[in-house]
Amino acid sequence: MDTALRPAVPPLPTPVPRPAAPMDAAQEFVTRLRASASSLAAAAGADTAVVREVVPPARHRRSRCRVVLRFAGGAETDLTFLGPVSSAAAGPERAFDLQIRAWLSSELGREGSWLVADDDAPNGVAIDVTAWSATTRPAG
C-alpha cells in the first residue's frame, strides 16, 4: 500500500477527564423534583407521574412544579404547585417536594384558599402548597 499520498495525521490528544463540577442549587432543586415523580405518583394513588415543569425559587419568583398524574384506565390529572420565593443565597426550598407529596396524599387539599388563579397552569388554577401547609400545621 502506497502511503505517500496519505497526509500525515498527528495522534489525537489523550482525553483528560474533567473534575466533576458541583451542581448549582437551582439545578439540584430541579433534579430532585424530577426524581421524585414516582413518590408523587404513590402519594396520589396514581400509576405514574411525570414532572413536566420545574422552576426553582428566586428572589423575584416563586418555585413551581407541574405534575401530570396518570391513573389506571388512562385518566390524567395535570396539577401546578407553587412554592416559596427565596433568595439565591438561602438555597432552594428543601421541603417543596415533601409539601407536594403531603398535599397529594391529603383528602382535604382539594379545595380552599390555597387554590390560586395562575395563567400558566393548564386549568388556570395552581395549588399554593406553602399556604396549604400553613393552614394544616397544628396550633401551638
Secondary structure in CASP SS format (residue, H / E / C, confidence):
PFRMAT SS
TARGET T0000
AUTHOR 0000-0000-0000
METHOD secondary structure of the structure
MODEL  1
M C 1.00
D C 1.00
T C 1.00
A C 1.00
L C 1.00
R C 1.00
P C 1.00
A C 1.00
V C 1.00
P C 1.00
P C 1.00
L C 1.00
P C 1.00
T C 1.00
P C 1.00
V C 1.00
P C 1.00
R C 1.00
P C 1.00
A C 1.00
A C 1.00
P C 1.00
M C 1.00
D C 1.00
A H 1.00
A H 1.00
Q H 1.00
E H 1.00
F H 1.00
V H 1.00
T H 1.00
R H 1.00
L H 1.00
R H 1.00
A H 1.00
S C 1.00
A H 1.00
S H 1.00
S H 1.00
L H 1.00
A H 1.00
A H 1.00
A H 1.00
A H 1.00
G C 1.00
A C 1.00
D C 1.00
T E 1.00
A E 1.00
V E 1.00
V E 1.00
R E 1.00
E E 1.00
V E 1.00
V E 1.00
P C 1.00
P C 1.00
A E 1.00
R C 1.00
H C 1.00
R E 1.00
R E 1.00
S E 1.00
R E 1.00
C E 1.00
R E 1.00
V E 1.00
V E 1.00
L E 1.00
R E 1.00
F C 1.00
A H 1.00
G H 1.00
G H 1.00
A C 1.00
E E 1.00
T E 1.00
D E 1.00
L E 1.00
T E 1.00
F E 1.00
L E 1.00
G E 1.00
P E 1.00
V E 1.00
S C 1.00
S C 1.00
A C 1.00
A C 1.00
A C 1.00
G C 1.00
P C 1.00
E C 1.00
R C 1.00
A C 1.00
F H 1.00
D H 1.00
L H 1.00
Q H 1.00
I H 1.00
R H 1.00
A H 1.00
W H 1.00
L H 1.00
S H 1.00
S C 1.00
E C 1.00
L C 1.00
G C 1.00
R C 1.00
E C 1.00
G C 1.00
S C 1.00
W C 1.00
L E 1.00
V E 1.00
A E 1.00
D C 1.00
D C 1.00
D C 1.00
A C 1.00
P C 1.00
N C 1.00
G C 1.00
V E 1.00
A E 1.00
I E 1.00
D E 1.00
V H 1.00
T H 1.00
A H 1.00
W H 1.00
S H 1.00
A H 1.00
T H 1.00
T H 1.00
R C 1.00
P C 1.00
A C 1.00
G C 1.00
END
